[in-house]
Amino acid sequence: MPDLDLVGTWRMVSWQSEDVATGKRVDVFGPDPIGYLSYGADGRMIVLVVSRDRPNPAGAPSTDAEKTALFDSMLSFAGRYRRESGKVVHELDASWNQAWTGSRQERFFAFDGDLLEFSRPPAIDPHTGATVVHRMAFRKMPPAHGE
Protein backbone atom coordinates (compact mmCIF):
# COMPACT_ATOMS: atom_id res chain seq x y z
CA MET A 1 0.00 0.00 0.00
CA PRO A 2 1.57 3.33 -1.00
CA ASP A 3 2.10 6.10 1.53
CA LEU A 4 -0.64 8.67 1.25
CA ASP A 5 1.80 11.56 1.75
CA LEU A 6 3.30 10.76 -1.70
CA VAL A 7 -0.07 10.36 -3.44
CA GLY A 8 -1.02 13.23 -5.71
CA THR A 9 0.45 15.41 -8.42
CA TRP A 10 3.66 17.33 -7.91
CA ARG A 11 5.04 20.18 -10.07
CA MET A 12 8.81 20.44 -10.54
CA VAL A 13 10.47 23.44 -8.91
CA SER A 14 14.13 22.66 -9.62
CA TRP A 15 16.59 20.03 -10.82
CA GLN A 16 20.30 20.47 -10.18
CA SER A 17 23.34 18.27 -10.56
CA GLU A 18 26.37 18.81 -8.35
CA ASP A 19 29.84 17.77 -9.50
CA VAL A 20 31.24 15.71 -6.60
CA ALA A 21 34.86 16.73 -7.32
CA THR A 22 34.32 20.49 -7.69
CA GLY A 23 31.01 21.20 -5.93
CA LYS A 24 29.83 23.09 -9.02
CA ARG A 25 26.02 23.02 -9.42
CA VAL A 26 24.20 23.14 -12.75
CA ASP A 27 20.48 23.48 -13.52
CA VAL A 28 19.98 20.31 -15.56
CA PHE A 29 17.09 21.63 -17.69
CA GLY A 30 17.61 25.32 -17.01
CA PRO A 31 16.50 27.44 -14.05
CA ASP A 32 12.77 26.89 -14.65
CA PRO A 33 12.08 23.35 -15.90
CA ILE A 34 8.57 22.10 -16.68
CA GLY A 35 7.79 18.86 -14.94
CA TYR A 36 5.07 16.84 -13.29
CA LEU A 37 5.21 13.76 -11.11
CA SER A 38 2.11 11.80 -10.17
CA TYR A 39 1.88 9.08 -7.52
CA GLY A 40 -1.38 7.14 -7.50
CA ALA A 41 -3.04 5.40 -4.57
CA ASP A 42 -2.88 2.26 -6.74
CA GLY A 43 0.94 2.12 -6.42
CA ARG A 44 1.67 3.42 -9.92
CA MET A 45 3.55 6.57 -10.91
CA ILE A 46 4.45 8.63 -13.95
CA VAL A 47 6.84 11.55 -14.44
CA LEU A 48 7.49 13.94 -17.33
CA VAL A 49 10.14 16.67 -17.19
CA VAL A 50 11.27 18.94 -20.03
CA SER A 51 13.44 21.99 -20.44
CA ARG A 52 11.37 25.18 -20.70
CA ASP A 53 13.47 26.36 -23.64
CA ARG A 54 13.20 23.22 -25.80
CA PRO A 55 13.79 24.04 -29.45
CA ASN A 56 10.89 23.78 -31.89
CA PRO A 57 11.64 21.71 -34.98
CA ALA A 58 11.81 23.82 -38.15
CA GLY A 59 9.21 21.61 -39.82
CA ALA A 60 8.00 18.10 -40.39
CA PRO A 61 9.67 15.75 -40.45
CA SER A 62 12.19 16.72 -37.75
CA THR A 63 15.88 16.38 -38.58
CA ASP A 64 18.03 13.89 -36.68
CA ALA A 65 19.72 16.81 -34.87
CA GLU A 66 16.32 18.21 -33.83
CA LYS A 67 15.21 14.79 -32.57
CA THR A 68 18.42 14.45 -30.57
CA ALA A 69 17.96 17.91 -29.02
CA LEU A 70 14.38 17.07 -28.04
CA PHE A 71 15.38 13.69 -26.58
CA ASP A 72 18.22 15.29 -24.59
CA SER A 73 15.88 17.90 -23.10
CA MET A 74 13.40 15.51 -21.50
CA LEU A 75 12.96 12.74 -18.97
CA SER A 76 9.90 10.52 -18.64
CA PHE A 77 9.09 7.17 -17.12
CA ALA A 78 6.25 5.21 -15.56
CA GLY A 79 5.84 2.14 -13.40
CA ARG A 80 5.18 0.86 -9.92
CA TYR A 81 6.48 2.55 -6.78
CA ARG A 82 6.94 1.80 -3.10
CA ARG A 83 8.61 3.40 -0.11
CA GLU A 84 11.64 1.71 1.49
CA SER A 85 13.72 3.11 4.38
CA GLY A 86 13.87 6.79 3.36
CA LYS A 87 13.80 5.94 -0.34
CA VAL A 88 11.12 5.65 -2.96
CA VAL A 89 11.71 2.78 -5.36
CA HIS A 90 10.41 3.06 -8.92
CA GLU A 91 10.18 -0.17 -10.93
CA LEU A 92 9.90 1.01 -14.52
CA ASP A 93 7.52 -0.45 -17.10
CA ALA A 94 8.31 2.27 -19.68
CA SER A 95 10.88 5.03 -20.08
CA TRP A 96 12.00 7.71 -22.53
CA ASN A 97 15.39 6.00 -22.25
CA GLN A 98 14.89 2.36 -23.21
CA ALA A 99 17.96 1.39 -21.13
CA TRP A 100 15.89 2.27 -18.02
CA THR A 101 12.81 0.22 -19.01
CA GLY A 102 12.59 -2.75 -16.63
CA SER A 103 15.05 -1.14 -14.21
CA ARG A 104 14.76 -0.21 -10.56
CA GLN A 105 15.32 3.51 -9.91
CA GLU A 106 15.82 4.50 -6.26
CA ARG A 107 15.60 8.04 -4.94
CA PHE A 108 16.23 9.34 -1.43
CA PHE A 109 13.45 11.72 -0.47
CA ALA A 110 12.36 14.14 2.23
CA PHE A 111 9.42 16.46 2.75
CA ASP A 112 9.89 20.16 3.48
CA GLY A 113 6.37 21.56 3.90
CA ASP A 114 4.67 21.15 0.52
CA LEU A 115 7.99 20.34 -1.18
CA LEU A 116 9.09 16.82 -2.03
CA GLU A 117 12.88 16.73 -2.39
CA PHE A 118 14.71 13.88 -4.12
CA SER A 119 18.38 13.03 -4.44
CA ARG A 120 20.28 10.22 -6.09
CA PRO A 121 23.51 8.59 -4.98
CA PRO A 122 26.61 9.82 -6.84
CA ALA A 123 26.72 8.53 -10.43
CA ILE A 124 28.50 9.20 -13.72
CA ASP A 125 26.82 11.94 -15.77
CA PRO A 126 26.40 10.50 -19.29
CA HIS A 127 26.89 13.96 -20.87
CA THR A 128 30.05 15.05 -19.03
CA GLY A 129 31.59 11.86 -17.57
CA ALA A 130 31.85 13.60 -14.17
CA THR A 131 30.56 12.00 -10.98
CA VAL A 132 27.49 14.00 -9.92
CA VAL A 133 24.65 14.01 -7.41
CA HIS A 134 21.22 14.96 -8.76
CA ARG A 135 18.75 16.90 -6.60
CA MET A 136 15.13 17.57 -7.59
CA ALA A 137 12.34 19.43 -5.84
CA PHE A 138 8.60 19.19 -6.55
CA ARG A 139 5.74 21.18 -5.00
CA LYS A 140 2.43 19.46 -4.20
CA MET A 141 -0.37 20.72 -6.42
CA PRO A 142 -3.89 21.32 -5.12
CA PRO A 143 -6.64 19.02 -6.39
CA ALA A 144 -8.12 19.89 -9.79
CA HIS A 145 -11.50 21.64 -9.96
CA GLY A 146 -14.40 19.54 -8.74
CA GLU A 147 -12.31 17.17 -6.62
N, CA, C and O of each residue as an XYZ file, in Angstrom:
588
protein
N       0.853     -1.189      0.000
C       0.000      0.000      0.000
C       0.892      1.243      0.000
O       1.733      1.385      0.888
N       0.735      2.125     -0.948
C       1.573      3.326     -0.996
C       1.275      4.284      0.148
O       0.174      4.299      0.697
N       2.283      5.087      0.495
C       2.102      6.098      1.531
C       1.272      7.244      0.982
O       1.551      7.761     -0.100
N       0.257      7.637      1.727
C      -0.643      8.668      1.252
C       0.026     10.028      1.144
O      -0.458     10.882      0.400
N       1.134     10.264      1.866
C       1.800     11.562      1.746
C       2.466     11.741      0.379
O       2.722     12.877     -0.021
N       2.753     10.667     -0.345
C       3.295     10.764     -1.695
C       2.197     10.908     -2.748
O       2.429     11.483     -3.811
N       1.008     10.391     -2.459
C      -0.071     10.356     -3.443
C      -0.484     11.759     -3.851
O      -0.693     12.635     -3.012
N      -0.599     11.953     -5.163
C      -1.025     13.231     -5.710
C      -0.124     13.638     -6.856
O       0.732     12.876     -7.305
N      -0.341     14.859     -7.316
C       0.446     15.410     -8.424
C       1.377     16.487     -7.882
O       0.985     17.326     -7.071
N       2.597     16.439     -8.342
C       3.663     17.330     -7.906
C       4.223     18.059     -9.125
O       4.441     17.443    -10.169
N       4.458     19.365     -8.999
C       5.040     20.179    -10.070
C       6.508     20.441     -9.759
O       6.851     20.813     -8.637
N       7.374     20.246    -10.752
C       8.807     20.438    -10.538
C       9.127     21.901    -10.261
O       8.615     22.802    -10.926
N       9.980     22.119     -9.272
C      10.466     23.443     -8.905
C      11.914     23.612     -9.376
O      12.288     24.678     -9.866
N      12.724     22.564     -9.229
C      14.128     22.656     -9.623
C      14.720     21.271     -9.836
O      14.225     20.268     -9.322
N      15.808     21.254    -10.620
C      16.594     20.032    -10.824
C      18.027     20.469    -11.035
O      18.350     21.112    -12.034
N      18.888     20.119    -10.091
C      20.303     20.466    -10.183
C      21.166     19.218    -10.080
O      20.816     18.239     -9.420
N      22.313     19.290    -10.758
C      23.335     18.268    -10.557
C      24.537     18.970     -9.934
O      24.859     20.108    -10.276
N      25.185     18.274     -9.020
C      26.373     18.811     -8.354
C      27.558     17.913     -8.654
O      27.522     16.712     -8.385
N      28.610     18.498     -9.214
C      29.835     17.770     -9.496
C      30.499     17.437     -8.159
O      30.827     18.339     -7.388
N      30.697     16.147     -7.883
C      31.241     15.715     -6.596
C      32.658     16.247     -6.393
O      33.014     16.620     -5.275
N      33.467     16.291     -7.442
C      34.863     16.730     -7.318
C      34.992     18.227     -7.088
O      35.851     18.659     -6.319
N      34.146     19.034     -7.747
C      34.322     20.487     -7.691
C      33.263     21.214     -6.865
O      33.471     22.353     -6.446
N      32.115     20.546     -6.629
C      31.013     21.204     -5.926
C      30.179     22.109     -6.819
O      29.198     22.695     -6.361
N      30.559     22.232     -8.099
C      29.827     23.089     -9.022
C      28.427     22.517     -9.264
O      28.261     21.323     -9.511
N      27.410     23.414     -9.184
C      26.020     23.016     -9.419
C      25.534     23.575    -10.751
O      25.866     24.697    -11.132
N      24.743     22.768    -11.446
C      24.200     23.137    -12.748
C      22.705     22.824    -12.745
O      22.283     21.777    -12.255
N      21.901     23.752    -13.305
C      20.479     23.481    -13.521
C      20.380     22.563    -14.733
O      20.690     22.971    -15.852
N      19.948     21.323    -14.512
C      19.981     20.308    -15.560
C      19.165     20.723    -16.780
O      19.650     20.615    -17.906
N      17.946     21.190    -16.580
C      17.093     21.628    -17.689
C      16.798     23.108    -17.593
O      15.695     23.548    -17.916
N      17.778     23.880    -17.152
C      17.612     25.324    -17.012
C      17.025     25.686    -15.661
O      16.653     24.805    -14.886
N      16.938     26.987    -15.371
C      16.500     27.441    -14.049
C      14.996     27.269    -13.783
O      14.553     27.405    -12.643
N      14.217     26.974    -14.820
C      12.765     26.890    -14.645
C      12.199     25.729    -15.473
O      11.454     25.954    -16.426
N      12.553     24.482    -15.110
C      12.085     23.350    -15.903
C      10.565     23.166    -15.761
O       9.952     23.643    -14.806
N       9.983     22.468    -16.731
C       8.574     22.102    -16.676
C       8.515     20.618    -16.357
O       9.076     19.801    -17.088
N       7.847     20.266    -15.282
C       7.790     18.858    -14.941
C       6.655     18.535    -13.999
O       6.255     19.350    -13.168
N       6.150     17.334    -14.148
C       5.067     16.839    -13.290
C       5.359     15.400    -12.907
O       5.856     14.608    -13.708
N       5.042     15.088    -11.674
C       5.211     13.761    -11.107
C       3.894     13.394    -10.451
O       3.348     14.179     -9.675
N       3.378     12.217    -10.750
C       2.109     11.804    -10.168
C       2.263     10.428     -9.530
O       2.691      9.474    -10.178
N       1.908     10.343     -8.255
C       1.876      9.082     -7.525
C       0.419      8.741     -7.258
O      -0.307      9.532     -6.656
N      -0.012      7.566     -7.704
C      -1.383      7.143     -7.498
C      -1.534      6.266     -6.274
O      -0.587      5.606     -5.845
N      -2.728      6.263     -5.717
C      -3.037      5.403     -4.571
C      -2.966      3.925     -4.948
O      -2.911      3.058     -4.076
N      -2.966      3.643     -6.259
C      -2.883      2.258     -6.739
C      -1.454      1.736     -6.823
O      -1.237      0.605     -7.258
N      -0.455      2.560     -6.404
C       0.939      2.124     -6.415
C       1.649      2.332     -7.746
O       2.725      1.778     -7.971
N       1.052      3.125     -8.625
C       1.666      3.417     -9.921
C       2.050      4.889     -9.977
O       1.446      5.727     -9.307
N       3.063      5.194    -10.785
C       3.550      6.565    -10.907
C       3.913      6.858    -12.347
O       4.115      5.959    -13.164
N       3.991      8.170    -12.635
C       4.445      8.634    -13.947
C       5.095     10.002    -13.750
O       4.645     10.798    -12.926
N       6.149     10.265    -14.506
C       6.837     11.552    -14.436
C       7.183     12.008    -15.852
O       7.536     11.203    -16.714
N       7.072     13.318    -16.069
C       7.488     13.944    -17.327
C       8.157     15.263    -16.971
O       7.564     16.106    -16.297
N       9.392     15.438    -17.424
C      10.143     16.671    -17.186
C      10.775     17.096    -18.501
O      11.362     16.280    -19.211
N      10.651     18.394    -18.823
C      11.269     18.938    -20.030
C      11.894     20.293    -19.712
O      11.508     20.973    -18.761
N      12.863     20.660    -20.533
C      13.444     21.992    -20.442
C      12.424     23.006    -20.951
O      11.749     22.759    -21.950
N      12.311     24.140    -20.272
C      11.369     25.177    -20.697
C      11.749     25.739    -22.069
O      10.877     26.151    -22.833
N      13.033     25.757    -22.378
C      13.472     26.359    -23.642
C      13.791     25.316    -24.710
O      14.737     25.486    -25.479
N      13.007     24.237    -24.762
C      13.203     23.220    -25.796
C      13.035     23.848    -27.179
O      12.135     24.659    -27.396
N      13.899     23.472    -28.096
C      13.792     24.039    -29.446
C      12.614     23.438    -30.211
O      12.330     22.246    -30.092
N      11.936     24.267    -30.990
C      10.891     23.779    -31.890
C      11.537     23.298    -33.178
O      12.408     23.978    -33.721
N      11.128     22.136    -33.678
C      11.641     21.713    -34.975
C      11.239     22.726    -36.054
O      10.192     23.365    -35.953
N      12.070     22.864    -37.075
C      11.806     23.823    -38.152
C      10.609     23.392    -38.993
O       9.949     24.229    -39.609
N      10.332     22.111    -39.022
C       9.212     21.611    -39.817
C       9.091     20.116    -39.653
O       9.785     19.498    -38.845
N       8.192     19.546    -40.438
C       8.001     18.099    -40.392
C       8.546     17.507    -41.686
O       8.280     18.066    -42.750
N       9.258     16.457    -41.654
C       9.672     15.754    -40.446
C      10.869     16.441    -39.777
O      11.598     17.198    -40.417
N      11.056     16.168    -38.490
C      12.195     16.723    -37.754
C      13.497     16.114    -38.274
O      13.532     14.966    -38.717
N      14.555     16.902    -38.211
C      15.878     16.384    -38.580
C      16.400     15.506    -37.448
O      15.874     15.546    -36.335
N      17.424     14.721    -37.725
C      18.030     13.892    -36.684
C      18.578     14.757    -35.553
O      18.460     14.393    -34.383
N      19.179     15.902    -35.892
C      19.723     16.806    -34.866
C      18.596     17.368    -34.000
O      18.758     17.491    -32.786
N      17.459     17.709    -34.605
C      16.316     18.207    -33.833
C      15.775     17.128    -32.907
O      15.442     17.406    -31.755
N      15.686     15.908    -33.399
C      15.205     14.791    -32.574
C      16.143     14.560    -31.392
O      15.692     14.323    -30.271
N      17.441     14.629    -31.645
C      18.420     14.451    -30.570
C      18.270     15.539    -29.518
O      18.290     15.252    -28.322
N      18.120     16.790    -29.955
C      17.963     17.907    -29.016
C      16.693     17.735    -28.180
O      16.701     18.019    -26.982
N      15.627     17.285    -28.786
C      14.379     17.067    -28.044
C      14.534     15.918    -27.051
O      14.091     16.031    -25.908
N      15.153     14.821    -27.467
C      15.383     13.688    -26.579
C      16.248     14.096    -25.388
O      15.972     13.708    -24.252
N      17.297     14.880    -25.652
C      18.224     15.285    -24.591
C      17.645     16.325    -23.644
O      18.255     16.626    -22.618
N      16.480     16.879    -23.966
C      15.879     17.905    -23.105
C      14.621     17.392    -22.411
O      13.722     18.168    -22.086
N      14.562     16.068    -22.185
C      13.396     15.510    -21.500
C      13.768     14.289    -20.680
O      14.815     13.672    -20.875
N      12.882     13.963    -19.764
C      12.958     12.736    -18.968
C      11.521     12.303    -18.734
O      10.671     13.127    -18.399
N      11.245     11.025    -18.905
C       9.901     10.523    -18.644
C       9.968      9.031    -18.373
O      10.676      8.290    -19.055
N       9.224      8.605    -17.370
C       9.090      7.171    -17.125
C       7.844      6.898    -16.304
O       7.254      7.801    -15.711
N       7.459      5.627    -16.285
C       6.252      5.207    -15.556
C       6.459      3.794    -15.030
O       7.232      3.008    -15.579
N       5.753      3.499    -13.959
C       5.836      2.144    -13.404
C       5.224      2.070    -12.028
O       4.405      2.903    -11.640
N       5.639      1.055    -11.299
C       5.182      0.860     -9.924
C       6.126      1.607     -8.974
O       7.273      1.892     -9.317
N       5.621      1.919     -7.775
C       6.484      2.549     -6.782
C       6.149      2.016     -5.394
O       5.054      1.516     -5.138
N       7.131      2.142     -4.512
C       6.939      1.805     -3.099
C       7.993      2.556     -2.291
O       9.027      2.972     -2.814
N       7.707      2.713     -1.030
C       8.613      3.402     -0.111
C       9.421      2.356      0.649
O       8.878      1.349      1.105
N      10.735      2.606      0.782
C      11.641      1.708      1.494
C      12.677      2.520      2.250
O      13.514      3.161      1.614
N      12.661      2.524      3.548
C      13.723      3.112      4.376
C      14.263      4.439      3.860
O      15.443      4.528      3.520
N      13.429      5.470      3.794
C      13.874      6.792      3.364
C      14.078      6.929      1.870
O      14.593      7.946      1.403
N      13.679      5.914      1.111
C      13.796      5.944     -0.341
C      12.433      5.642     -0.946
O      11.585      4.997     -0.329
N      12.248      6.124     -2.160
C      11.122      5.654     -2.959
C      11.746      4.869     -4.106
O      12.684      5.324     -4.760
N      11.201      3.684     -4.330
C      11.711      2.778     -5.360
C      10.724      2.772     -6.513
O       9.541      2.482     -6.330
N      11.217      3.094     -7.701
C      10.406      3.062     -8.919
C      10.837      1.835     -9.724
O      12.021      1.678    -10.020
N       9.910      0.986    -10.071
C      10.177     -0.168    -10.934
C       9.534      0.140    -12.276
O       8.309      0.138    -12.399
N      10.361      0.405    -13.280
C       9.899      1.009    -14.522
C       9.357      0.004    -15.532
O       9.997     -0.994    -15.862
N       8.148      0.309    -16.010
C       7.523     -0.446    -17.096
C       7.830      0.197    -18.438
O       7.866     -0.488    -19.460
N       8.053      1.518    -18.446
C       8.314      2.266    -19.675
C       9.179      3.469    -19.330
O       9.109      4.004    -18.224
N      10.003      3.890    -20.299
C      10.884      5.030    -20.077
C      11.244      5.683    -21.398
O      11.287      5.024    -22.436
N      11.507      7.003    -21.351
C      11.996      7.714    -22.531
C      13.343      7.147    -22.955
O      13.708      7.217    -24.128
N      14.073      6.591    -22.015
C      15.385      6.002    -22.250
C      15.212      4.486    -22.114
O      15.101      3.969    -21.002
N      15.190      3.791    -23.225
C      14.891      2.361    -23.209
C      15.820      1.577    -22.287
O      15.435      0.518    -21.791
N      17.035      2.073    -22.046
C      17.961      1.393    -21.133
C      17.400      1.343    -19.710
O      17.789      0.472    -18.932
N      16.485      2.269    -19.354
C      15.894      2.273    -18.020
C      14.661      1.385    -17.924
O      14.288      0.994    -16.818
N      14.008      1.049    -19.044
C      12.807      0.223    -19.005
C      13.141     -1.120    -18.362
O      14.102     -1.782    -18.754
N      12.339     -1.517    -17.372
C      12.591     -2.748    -16.635
C      13.546     -2.579    -15.467
O      13.812     -3.535    -14.738
N      14.066     -1.369    -15.283
C      15.047     -1.141    -14.205
C      14.372     -0.703    -12.908
O      13.177     -0.408    -12.864
N      15.164     -0.674    -11.887
C      14.760     -0.211    -10.558
C      15.492      1.102    -10.310
O      16.722      1.131    -10.270
N      14.741      2.189    -10.143
C      15.322      3.514     -9.909
C      14.987      3.940     -8.477
O      13.819      4.108     -8.128
N      16.017      4.109     -7.663
C      15.825      4.497     -6.264
C      16.165      5.957     -6.078
O      17.130      6.461     -6.653
N      15.362      6.638     -5.266
C      15.597      8.039     -4.944
C      15.432      8.224     -3.437
O      14.453      7.765     -2.849
N      16.407      8.904     -2.817
C      16.228      9.338     -1.432
C      15.234     10.485     -1.465
O      15.225     11.257     -2.424
N      14.405     10.617     -0.452
C      13.452     11.718     -0.467
C      13.207     12.239      0.937
O      13.428     11.552      1.934
N      12.736     13.491      0.975
C      12.364     14.140      2.232
C      11.281     15.162      1.913
O      11.213     15.690      0.803
N      10.451     15.429      2.889
C       9.424     16.458      2.750
C       9.890     17.716      3.471
O      10.469     17.644      4.555
N       9.632     18.867      2.860
C       9.887     20.161      3.475
C       8.636     20.993      3.216
O       8.557     21.699      2.211
N       7.659     20.912      4.114
C       6.371     21.562      3.899
C       5.674     20.910      2.725
O       5.445     19.701      2.731
N       5.329     21.708      1.703
C       4.667     21.149      0.522
C       5.667     20.775     -0.572
O       5.276     20.500     -1.706
N       6.962     20.766     -0.230
C       7.995     20.340     -1.182
C       8.373     18.888     -0.947
O       8.488     18.432      0.190
N       8.563     18.178     -2.040
C       9.087     16.823     -2.025
C      10.462     16.907     -2.672
O      10.581     17.249     -3.848
N      11.503     16.594     -1.899
C      12.875     16.727     -2.388
C      13.488     15.347     -2.591
O      13.440     14.495     -1.704
N      14.064     15.142     -3.769
C      14.709     13.884     -4.121
C      16.195     14.096     -4.311
O      16.635     15.182     -4.687
N      16.974     13.044     -4.048
C      18.380     13.026     -4.441
C      18.723     11.607     -4.853
O      18.058     10.640     -4.480
N      19.783     11.520     -5.634
C      20.284     10.225     -6.085
C      21.684     10.042     -5.549
O      22.383     11.027     -5.313
N      22.111      8.815     -5.350
C      23.508      8.590     -4.984
C      24.427      9.088     -6.105
O      23.990      9.203     -7.250
N      25.687      9.383     -5.794
C      26.612      9.819     -6.841
C      26.655      8.814     -7.991
O      26.666      7.601     -7.782
N      26.679      9.361     -9.225
C      26.719      8.530    -10.428
C      27.423      9.298    -11.540
O      27.590     10.514    -11.456
N      27.827      8.591    -12.567
C      28.495      9.196    -13.717
C      27.449      9.912    -14.579
O      26.444      9.317    -14.966
N      27.696     11.190    -14.872
C      26.821     11.942    -15.768
C      27.130     11.495    -17.198
O      28.277     11.593    -17.633
N      26.118     11.000    -17.945
C      26.404     10.504    -19.288
C      26.813     11.596    -20.278
O      27.386     11.293    -21.325
N      26.525     12.865    -19.960
C      26.886     13.955    -20.866
C      28.302     14.470    -20.627
O      28.985     14.872    -21.568
N      28.751     14.459    -19.349
C      30.054     15.046    -19.030
C      31.096     14.028    -18.576
O      32.293     14.304    -18.653
N      30.667     12.858    -18.105
C      31.590     11.863    -17.569
C      31.976     12.125    -16.129
O      32.679     11.316    -15.524
N      31.528     13.255    -15.560
C      31.845     13.596    -14.168
C      30.926     12.814    -13.220
O      29.820     12.422    -13.591
N      31.401     12.599    -12.009
C      30.558     11.999    -10.976
C      29.726     13.114    -10.352
O      30.272     14.099     -9.854
N      28.405     12.956    -10.380
C      27.493     13.999     -9.915
C      26.426     13.426     -8.980
O      26.166     12.223     -8.958
N      25.829     14.319     -8.221
C      24.649     14.013     -7.410
C      23.514     14.865     -7.962
O      23.657     16.080     -8.106
N      22.393     14.236     -8.270
C      21.219     14.956     -8.762
C      20.282     15.247     -7.600
O      20.053     14.402     -6.735
N      19.737     16.478     -7.602
C      18.749     16.897     -6.603
C      17.563     17.520     -7.334
O      17.728     18.388     -8.191
N      16.367     17.059     -6.978
C      15.133     17.572     -7.588
C      14.176     17.986     -6.489
O      14.161     17.401     -5.407
N      13.375     19.006     -6.778
C      12.335     19.432     -5.840
C      11.021     19.589     -6.599
O      10.987     20.146     -7.696
N       9.945     19.090     -6.000
C       8.600     19.187     -6.555
C       7.681     19.766     -5.489
O       7.832     19.466     -4.305
N       6.730     20.594     -5.906
C       5.744     21.179     -4.995
C       4.396     20.503     -5.224
O       3.961     20.325     -6.362
N       3.738     20.128     -4.117
C       2.428     19.461     -4.197
C       1.406     20.420     -4.810
O       1.311     21.585     -4.422
N       0.652     19.908     -5.766
C      -0.374     20.720     -6.418
C      -1.724     20.483     -5.743
O      -2.009     19.379     -5.279
N      -2.545     21.521     -5.693
C      -3.889     21.324     -5.118
C      -4.717     20.444     -6.060
O      -4.399     20.328     -7.243
N      -5.768     19.832     -5.538
C      -6.636     19.019     -6.389
C      -7.228     19.871     -7.524
O      -7.436     21.076     -7.377
N      -7.489     19.212     -8.647
C      -8.123     19.892     -9.793
C      -9.534     20.288     -9.425
O     -10.085     19.797     -8.440
N     -10.122     21.175    -10.210
C     -11.499     21.637     -9.956
C     -12.446     20.450     -9.831
O     -12.335     19.469    -10.568
N     -13.366     20.554     -8.899
C     -14.399     19.541     -8.739
C     -13.977     18.340     -7.934
O     -14.770     17.412     -7.772
N     -12.747     18.316     -7.414
C     -12.310     17.167     -6.615
C     -12.379     17.482     -5.145
O     -12.049     16.634     -4.317
